[in-house]
Amino acid sequence: MSSRTLSREFIRSFSPLSGLKPENQSELAAKTAIQMLDAGRYLFKQGDTDRRNFYLVRGSVELRSGDKVLMPISGGSDEARHPLAPQVPRHLSARASTDIEYFTIDRDLLDILLTWDQTGSFQVGEIQARENEAHGDDWMTAILQTKAFHRIPPANIQTLFMRMERLARRQGDVIIRQGDQGDFFYIVAAGRCLVTREVPSNKGIKLAELGVGASFGEEALLSDAPRNATVTMLTPGALIRLAKADFNTLLKEPLQQWVSLEQAKQITAAGGQWLDVRLPSEFERLHPDGAVNIPLYSLRMKFETLDPKRRYVVCCDTGRRSSAGAYILSERGFDVCVLKDGLAAQTSI
């Protein structure tokens, strides 16, 4: 293995790494090094389950099915901008036909970074649009009137309110901090909160103010990514919080329906629509027939382009981004389901 690490400028020439924010490109580059492999050796073989993306930098690789060469790929080509045969378990083998240089990226880490980047900047703006200007404990009425709660079984709602915990908080108290792991889902019961986000060039950018009935904290729970903003009490007030396990069981699971590829095809054949929430560069590489592409980061801004009477099958590579997207759509009353295990696990699309 070479000791030469990669630069952000180099990382951004590969897909979907180009879709990461600069700070995450730099973070990923600092953890990545060029590796070398001799001609005749295999990067991976059919059936391997290693969850890494392999990127070819220099030299040539053959993608093979058994002893048959299906496709030669050379470093610097358009094909080499994308991960080599990314499906897991591997459907093809990759054999170096010359000495090669390559690097690998942990696909789960990459997917978490993509999910964070594409949800963090827009989450609070959407929350702000949902603010309710009620007073006192009208938060319960505000929450029950949201479209998401219309699809939750009554027994779940009863249990949910029994398990919610009320917390009195003072002005200036930090409720969640950017970078921490998600543990609770919150609803503002009284008072107001300030949402800020730190970026390398500016600390504490104000993103939104949240009033009674507003909720926050769900995206870190949905994507298993760190908190993407800090929320602080602007005034004295009270919060209602729900633990992650209860959020997943009582809120997330009832709002999400996972389907197999065969079920997804039946849904689309009956008039449904594939909705791919990956980046355009990923979508152009491979996508289901008839799919529309709305990247997760812009999903909230493009609700009006979707037909509320149509059923959608949301997909991404792994199911993580599509799960977050489906939850967002479910909150708005859309009929959605999620492709189980994502596109990368499918033998055909």
Summary of the structure (lengths in Angstrom):
residues: 349
radius of gyration: 22.3
end to end distance: 35.5
largest distance: 71.1
contacts: 1140
relative contact order: 0.13
helix: 34%
strand: 29%
